[in-house]
Amino acid sequence: MEEKDLREWLGNSEFTPYPALARAIFRLLSRPLRKAVFIDVIAFNYEETPGVKSSRRVEDVDQSLLMRSVLEGDNIRHGERLATFAEVLA
């Protein structure tokens, strides 16, 4: 797959939740994340939650679940045991 095609696919909310999740993450951030957390891990954590429907619009993203998904991604990636979303912020 060429880069142009991949970028087009990743930016198309008909095919992937990434656009909605990315916008929702930016809305959550009062400060930057203190360490990198991959969006594919956040999306996996979010979408693998039982009963959750894949969000295609930012308005449909469950903010509290998204915060937990970012926190879980940070803890796994960096081998930490942070307890709150605020702790992942710089």
MODELLER restraints for C-alpha pairs under 7 A, 6 or more apart:
rsr = mdl.restraints
at = mdl.atoms
rsr.add(forms.Gaussian(group=physical.xy_distance, feature=features.Distance(at['CA:9:A'], at['CA:15:A']), mean=6.71, stdev=0.5))
rsr.add(forms.Gaussian(group=physical.xy_distance, feature=features.Distance(at['CA:10:A'], at['CA:16:A']), mean=6.34, stdev=0.5))
rsr.add(forms.Gaussian(group=physical.xy_distance, feature=features.Distance(at['CA:10:A'], at['CA:18:A']), mean=6.49, stdev=0.5))
rsr.add(forms.Gaussian(group=physical.xy_distance, feature=features.Distance(at['CA:11:A'], at['CA:19:A']), mean=5.79, stdev=0.5))
rsr.add(forms.Gaussian(group=physical.xy_distance, feature=features.Distance(at['CA:13:A'], at['CA:19:A']), mean=5.97, stdev=0.5))
rsr.add(forms.Gaussian(group=physical.xy_distance, feature=features.Distance(at['CA:13:A'], at['CA:56:A']), mean=5.35, stdev=0.5))
rsr.add(forms.Gaussian(group=physical.xy_distance, feature=features.Distance(at['CA:14:A'], at['CA:56:A']), mean=6.84, stdev=0.5))
rsr.add(forms.Gaussian(group=physical.xy_distance, feature=features.Distance(at['CA:17:A'], at['CA:54:A']), mean=6.36, stdev=0.5))
rsr.add(forms.Gaussian(group=physical.xy_distance, feature=features.Distance(at['CA:17:A'], at['CA:55:A']), mean=5.57, stdev=0.5))
rsr.add(forms.Gaussian(group=physical.xy_distance, feature=features.Distance(at['CA:17:A'], at['CA:56:A']), mean=5.17, stdev=0.5))
rsr.add(forms.Gaussian(group=physical.xy_distance, feature=features.Distance(at['CA:20:A'], at['CA:55:A']), mean=6.61, stdev=0.5))
rsr.add(forms.Gaussian(group=physical.xy_distance, feature=features.Distance(at['CA:20:A'], at['CA:56:A']), mean=5.58, stdev=0.5))
rsr.add(forms.Gaussian(group=physical.xy_distance, feature=features.Distance(at['CA:20:A'], at['CA:57:A']), mean=5.08, stdev=0.5))
rsr.add(forms.Gaussian(group=physical.xy_distance, feature=features.Distance(at['CA:20:A'], at['CA:58:A']), mean=4.34, stdev=0.5))
rsr.add(forms.Gaussian(group=physical.xy_distance, feature=features.Distance(at['CA:21:A'], at['CA:58:A']), mean=6.56, stdev=0.5))
rsr.add(forms.Gaussian(group=physical.xy_distance, feature=features.Distance(at['CA:21:A'], at['CA:61:A']), mean=6.91, stdev=0.5))
rsr.add(forms.Gaussian(group=physical.xy_distance, feature=features.Distance(at['CA:23:A'], at['CA:58:A']), mean=6.38, stdev=0.5))
rsr.add(forms.Gaussian(group=physical.xy_distance, feature=features.Distance(at['CA:24:A'], at['CA:58:A']), mean=5.69, stdev=0.5))
rsr.add(forms.Gaussian(group=physical.xy_distance, feature=features.Distance(at['CA:24:A'], at['CA:61:A']), mean=6.88, stdev=0.5))
rsr.add(forms.Gaussian(group=physical.xy_distance, feature=features.Distance(at['CA:31:A'], at['CA:89:A']), mean=5.87, stdev=0.5))
rsr.add(forms.Gaussian(group=physical.xy_distance, feature=features.Distance(at['CA:31:A'], at['CA:90:A']), mean=6.05, stdev=0.5))
rsr.add(forms.Gaussian(group=physical.xy_distance, feature=features.Distance(at['CA:32:A'], at['CA:89:A']), mean=5.70, stdev=0.5))
rsr.add(forms.Gaussian(group=physical.xy_distance, feature=features.Distance(at['CA:32:A'], at['CA:90:A']), mean=5.59, stdev=0.5))
rsr.add(forms.Gaussian(group=physical.xy_distance, feature=features.Distance(at['CA:33:A'], at['CA:88:A']), mean=5.68, stdev=0.5))
rsr.add(forms.Gaussian(group=physical.xy_distance, feature=features.Distance(at['CA:33:A'], at['CA:89:A']), mean=4.31, stdev=0.5))
rsr.add(forms.Gaussian(group=physical.xy_distance, feature=features.Distance(at['CA:33:A'], at['CA:90:A']), mean=5.38, stdev=0.5))
rsr.add(forms.Gaussian(group=physical.xy_distance, feature=features.Distance(at['CA:34:A'], at['CA:88:A']), mean=5.84, stdev=0.5))
rsr.add(forms.Gaussian(group=physical.xy_distance, feature=features.Distance(at['CA:34:A'], at['CA:89:A']), mean=5.05, stdev=0.5))
rsr.add(forms.Gaussian(group=physical.xy_distance, feature=features.Distance(at['CA:34:A'], at['CA:90:A']), mean=4.07, stdev=0.5))
rsr.add(forms.Gaussian(group=physical.xy_distance, feature=features.Distance(at['CA:37:A'], at['CA:73:A']), mean=6.12, stdev=0.5))
rsr.add(forms.Gaussian(group=physical.xy_distance, feature=features.Distance(at['CA:37:A'], at['CA:74:A']), mean=5.64, stdev=0.5))
rsr.add(forms.Gaussian(group=physical.xy_distance, feature=features.Distance(at['CA:41:A'], at['CA:73:A']), mean=6.03, stdev=0.5))
rsr.add(forms.Gaussian(group=physical.xy_distance, feature=features.Distance(at['CA:42:A'], at['CA:69:A']), mean=5.30, stdev=0.5))
rsr.add(forms.Gaussian(group=physical.xy_distance, feature=features.Distance(at['CA:42:A'], at['CA:70:A']), mean=5.46, stdev=0.5))
rsr.add(forms.Gaussian(group=physical.xy_distance, feature=features.Distance(at['CA:42:A'], at['CA:73:A']), mean=5.90, stdev=0.5))
rsr.add(forms.Gaussian(group=physical.xy_distance, feature=features.Distance(at['CA:45:A'], at['CA:69:A']), mean=5.18, stdev=0.5))
rsr.add(forms.Gaussian(group=physical.xy_distance, feature=features.Distance(at['CA:46:A'], at['CA:65:A']), mean=6.61, stdev=0.5))
rsr.add(forms.Gaussian(group=physical.xy_distance, feature=features.Distance(at['CA:46:A'], at['CA:66:A']), mean=6.20, stdev=0.5))
rsr.add(forms.Gaussian(group=physical.xy_distance, feature=features.Distance(at['CA:46:A'], at['CA:69:A']), mean=5.43, stdev=0.5))
rsr.add(forms.Gaussian(group=physical.xy_distance, feature=features.Distance(at['CA:47:A'], at['CA:53:A']), mean=6.95, stdev=0.5))
rsr.add(forms.Gaussian(group=physical.xy_distance, feature=features.Distance(at['CA:47:A'], at['CA:54:A']), mean=6.00, stdev=0.5))
rsr.add(forms.Gaussian(group=physical.xy_distance, feature=features.Distance(at['CA:55:A'], at['CA:61:A']), mean=5.75, stdev=0.5))
rsr.add(forms.Gaussian(group=physical.xy_distance, feature=features.Distance(at['CA:67:A'], at['CA:85:A']), mean=5.86, stdev=0.5))
rsr.add(forms.Gaussian(group=physical.xy_distance, feature=features.Distance(at['CA:68:A'], at['CA:85:A']), mean=6.93, stdev=0.5))
rsr.add(forms.Gaussian(group=physical.xy_distance, feature=features.Distance(at['CA:71:A'], at['CA:84:A']), mean=6.97, stdev=0.5))
rsr.add(forms.Gaussian(group=physical.xy_distance, feature=features.Distance(at['CA:71:A'], at['CA:85:A']), mean=5.61, stdev=0.5))
rsr.add(forms.Gaussian(group=physical.xy_distance, feature=features.Distance(at['CA:71:A'], at['CA:88:A']), mean=6.67, stdev=0.5))
rsr.add(forms.Gaussian(group=physical.xy_distance, feature=features.Distance(at['CA:75:A'], at['CA:81:A']), mean=5.67, stdev=0.5))
rsr.add(forms.Gaussian(group=physical.xy_distance, feature=features.Distance(at['CA:75:A'], at['CA:82:A']), mean=6.40, stdev=0.5))
